[in-house]
Structures are given as C-alpha cells and as structure tokens.
Amino acid sequence: MNISGVRLGGSLPRTEGLNGLPSIQDELTSEPSKMHVAVIVFDVASTKVDTDTGDAIPTIRVRRVEPIGRSDDRKQLERLVMRAFEERTGTTVLPLELEDELRAAFGNDSTE
C-alpha cells in the first residue's frame, strides 16, 4: 500500500449545511496551532492511471465535514479512531508519536 497513492481534492463542500468548518472559524484563527477534530464524509472525485505502472490513483472529494467540539463526543470518537487504526494496521499499541498526536487532538491526558 502506497500512502502517496491517494490524493485529496483541494476544495470543501460549497453547499451550506455540509461544511461545518465556518462554525469554528474564530477558533481556527485565534488558535492556529491547536489540533482540531472533525468527521469527514468523502467519495472519489476522479481516478488517474499511471501509464507506466498501471497504478490507479484516486482523488478523494470531501462531501461533508463536521467539527467535533463536545468533550464526550471527542472521547467516543477517539476510541473509534484507535479501533480503526488497530484494525487497519493489526497493531494493538499505538506508536508513541501517534498517541501523543491523538491526545493533543482530542484534548485529554490519557487514552482509555
């Protein structure tokens, strides 16, 4: 699996109600270094084929984004992220740097 084999499209949903980021715009500008948590829904906007290798490279399009601000919701989402990581990688213990990033993003001092 090649992580660079997936691209992210450069735009957010334009439809009002599908992009929750404007609701935290003030927080984003006043605390630009803070880690934020959001749930995204995405699909594939296009796929390009590398004619040399035959590899298909999808470009994902963000269809909806919702920031998660409530502490109890963030804790539940953290557990889901950890479970998804473990399932995807087969690793039951997070690398320390990833654990630190998750703690910073989800705003708690210990993982449950």
NORWO-V742230 format. One record per helix or strand. SS is the DSSP state (h for helix, s for strand). FROM is the first residue (numbers start at 1). TO is the last residue. If there is no record, write none. Layout:
BEGIN
SS/FROM/TO + SS/FROM/TO
END
This chain:
BEGIN
h/3/5 + s/6/8 + s/19/19 + h/21/30 + s/38/49 + s/56/67 + h/71/89 + h/96/106
END
